[in-house]
Amino acid sequence: MRSLIFTLFLASFSVAQAAQITKTTFAFPGRVEIHVQPQVSELDVLFVIDDSGSMSEHQKNLITNIPALTKAALKNGVHVHAGVTTTTMDCTYGGICAGKFNGANKIADSNSPDFLTTLATNLNVNTNGSANERPFDATIAALSEPALSQDHPGFLRSNAHLAVVLLTDAGDQSSPHVTPEIFSNFLKALKPNPNQVTVAAIQVLANDKSCMTSEDQNDRIETAVKLLNGKIINLCAQDYGNQLGQLGAGLVGQVTQEIPLTTAPDVSSIVVTFGSTTLIAGDMHYGWVYDSVKNAVILGSKIDWSKMSGEELVVSFIPKNWK
């Protein structure tokens, strides 16, 4: 009888959650283990690239390592939209400006077999742009009208997670009224849940004396990234590709926030792990909590997945009514 009950239990789980659950294992009469790919169905990525004269090698480095950044999303079947604009707002320079997207195919779509080729082509924005780098202004322009409907319609999807990736060797020089707080609030307002937005910056770190630049620096980008619980990557990091890979994995992992269960657990028995890391029980920000109404494990919105190494989440528990 117990064997039949367990068979029905597994069948209901695999059918109901096939898009997220990779496998469910059970050791009679012990624990149920639910293995979950940390994934989201839709991800919109906006690249804002510094196109000033000092950025040639940095642009090439990003293009070379773009497979590392996108690997996790493609592996987990995430439908990605990627668009590329520049930090130049003054269109008299003649290049990509004021939030418009680069490329003949302005949106690189992961459903296309040419996704990586299209994205690499679009990231090659040249270095003829303004030395007055304005990534905040450019981001806002790209994600506002009229650009959204006239230049790159369909890029920003209502249910997708939004990631903004800034590449620059300078501090932000956007309009003075566009403070990091204004920038952060603008992005959060685009989504019903502010946790659907993140910002990552690839920039010169203040303590890295090997990363030489003559550009003016300030902490505006760093402040905005912190406000949005994002990540900063050293523009001159020796393990640049590895850091991009961690960033990509983090973008995919951080938007998996709810893992439904099909039977009520003994809450005290729940253990949630990602690779070798055990997430903190009862921590709604950096760990997980159990929602009895949804019968689901809810993951914290501030978990930094990029600092962990793993391929899947595992939720382990003892069913409450198992006898």
Beta strands, then each sheet from edge to edge (+ up, - down):
strand 1: 21-26
strand 2: 32-36
strand 3: 42-49
strand 4: 79-86
strand 5: 108-109
strand 6: 161-167
strand 7: 197-203
strand 8: 231-234
strand 9: 258-260
strand 10: 271-274
strand 11: 277-278
strand 12: 280-281
strand 13: 287-291
strand 14: 296-299
strand 15: 313-317
sheet 1: 1+ 2- 15+ 10- 11+
sheet 2: 5+ 4- 3- 6- 7- 8-
sheet 3: 9+ 14- 13+ 12+
end
